Amino acid sequence: MKNLTNLILKAAMIWLLLGLLIPVFGSGTWSQTLITGLTLVLLSYVAIDLWVLPKYGNIAALIAEFGLLALVIWGMTEALPQFRLTDSGYWIIALALTAGEWFFHQYLLATKAPHK
């Protein structure tokens, strides 16, 4: 149940930021934004929040998170038709999401959620 709550919080944060930033730095449909967000939520939660964060700490998790986010966002723009971002858009969106992840990691560490 705790993982479901964590996934809902993470998804809300990611979809909110993507919904606000994608129109500013490019174009994409709502369904493409939802698909991108779902991909980011699942990959990031499993790879970073459940594995890197508990083993290596917040700084390493944020660095890994930034790389994963930028790579997945770029990959989604290549895979999804009509989903385009400016070159700086990839980096700014990944940076904004990483900033949001810092707060999410603080929540996870405070509740000891990644250890359960």
C-alpha positions in Angstrom: 0.0 0.0 0.0 2.9 2.4 0.8 4.3 1.8 -2.7 0.9 2.8 -4.3 0.8 6.0 -2.3 4.4 6.8 -3.3 3.6 6.1 -6.9 0.5 8.3 -6.8 2.5 11.2 -5.3 5.3 10.8 -7.8 2.9 10.6 -10.7 1.0 13.7 -9.6 4.3 15.7 -9.4 5.6 14.5 -12.7 2.4 14.9 -14.7 1.9 18.4 -13.2 5.4 19.5 -14.2 5.2 17.9 -17.6 1.8 19.4 -18.2 3.1 22.9 -17.4 6.5 22.7 -19.1 5.9 20.7 -22.4 3.8 23.4 -23.9 6.4 26.0 -23.0 9.3 24.2 -24.6 7.7 22.3 -27.4 4.5 20.5 -28.3 2.8 17.3 -27.6 -0.7 15.9 -27.0 -2.1 15.1 -23.6 -1.9 11.4 -24.3 1.8 11.7 -25.2 2.3 13.7 -21.9 0.6 10.9 -20.0 2.6 8.2 -21.7 5.8 10.0 -21.0 4.9 10.6 -17.4 3.9 7.0 -16.8 7.2 5.8 -18.3 9.1 8.3 -16.1 7.2 7.3 -13.0 7.7 3.6 -13.4 11.4 3.6 -14.4 12.4 6.3 -12.0 10.6 4.7 -9.0 12.0 1.2 -9.5 15.5 2.2 -10.7 16.2 5.3 -8.6 13.8 5.5 -5.6 13.9 1.8 -4.6 17.4 0.9 -5.6 19.8 3.9 -5.8 18.3 6.1 -3.1 18.5 3.6 -0.2 22.0 2.3 -1.2 23.8 5.4 -2.3 21.9 8.4 -0.8 20.2 11.4 -2.1 23.0 13.1 -4.1 23.7 10.0 -6.1 20.0 9.4 -6.6 19.5 13.0 -7.9 22.4 12.7 -10.3 21.1 9.3 -11.6 17.6 10.8 -11.7 18.6 13.7 -13.9 20.3 11.4 -16.3 17.4 9.0 -16.5 14.9 11.8 -16.9 16.8 13.5 -19.7 17.3 10.2 -21.5 13.7 9.1 -21.2 12.3 12.4 -22.3 14.6 12.4 -25.3 13.6 8.9 -26.1 10.0 9.6 -25.9 10.3 12.6 -28.3 12.0 10.2 -30.7 9.4 7.4 -30.3 6.2 9.4 -30.2 5.0 11.3 -33.3 4.3 15.0 -33.0 6.0 15.1 -29.6 8.8 17.7 -29.9 10.9 19.8 -27.5 13.6 22.4 -28.0 17.1 21.4 -27.3 17.1 23.4 -24.1 13.6 22.0 -23.2 15.0 18.6 -22.5 17.5 19.9 -20.0 15.1 22.4 -18.4 12.3 19.9 -18.0 14.8 17.3 -16.6 16.2 19.8 -14.2 12.7 20.9 -13.0 11.7 17.3 -12.5 14.9 16.6 -10.6 14.2 19.5 -8.3 10.8 18.0 -7.7 12.4 14.7 -7.0 14.6 16.2 -4.3 11.4 16.9 -2.3 10.0 13.5 -3.1 13.3 11.9 -1.9 13.1 13.9 1.3 9.6 12.5 1.9 10.8 8.9 1.1 13.8 9.2 3.5 11.6 10.8 6.3 9.1 8.0 6.1 11.8 5.3 5.4 9.6 4.3 2.5 12.4 3.0 0.2 13.5 0.5 2.9 10.1 -1.2 3.2 
